[in-house]
Amino acid sequence: MLNFLVEGMEEPLHHSRLQSIRGYRSKADDIESLIEQHGEIFEKISSRDVRGAATSMRKHLIHTRNDLRAAAAIQNGAT
């Protein structure tokens, strides 16, 4: 069942990631900050810092939400 759900979400998640990167790139020249966000999440998980991982992931998801909003604004013709 889990495999079925993951397969069903593959395309929407791929599209969402592309849109997120589009929004991110509209505000940044490079992807260094994005790489740092993922690195921080990885480090917190690797060190078993549950609270730190949750905080880092929450911050990343807020950035992602903002990136998706920026991409939507571009798509709708607003800048």
N, C-alpha and C positions, 0 to 999 in steps of 0.2 A: 504494500500500500504506500509506504513512504517513497519507494522508487517511482511509483506512478505519479505521486504528487510533485516530486522533484523534476521529473521529466516534463510535466505539464507546465511548470513554472520556468523552464529553461529559456524559452523565447522572450517572455515578458521581462525576466531578469536581465537578459542580454541587452534588450532594448533600453531598459532603465539605466544600466551601466553606461551605455553609449551616450544617453541624454545627460547623465550626471557629468560625464567627462566633458561634454560639449559646454555645459553651463560653467564648469570649473575653468575650462580654457578661455572662456569669455572674460574671466577676471584675472587670470594668471598667465604669464608667459611660459612657465614650465610646470612640471608636475612634482617638483621636489617636496612641496608641502604635503601633497597627497601621499607620496611614498613615506614620508615621515609619520603621517597619521597611522598608516598600516603597520609600520615598524614599531610604533609605540604600542599598538594593540597586541602585536605578536610578542613583544618583550614582556608585557604584563601577563599574558596568558602563559608564556614559557616559565615565568618565575612564580606562577600560581598565585598571583596577586588578583584575587577575585574582584575586590572593590576597584582597584586600579584599572583592571580590564574593562569592567562595566563603565567606569567613568570615561575611559578613552574611547570606547565604542559609542557611548552616548554622544560625545563631542563629535565624533566622526559622522554619525548619523545626522546630526544637526547641520554639519557642513554639507553633507550629501543632499539633505532636503533643500538647503539654500541653492545648491548647484542645480538641482532639478527645477527649482523656481526660475532661476536665471535662464535655463534652457527653454522653459515654457515661454518666458517673456520674449526671447529671441524668435521663437517659432510664431508667436502672435504678433510680431512686428514691433514690440516695445523694446527699448534698450535701457 
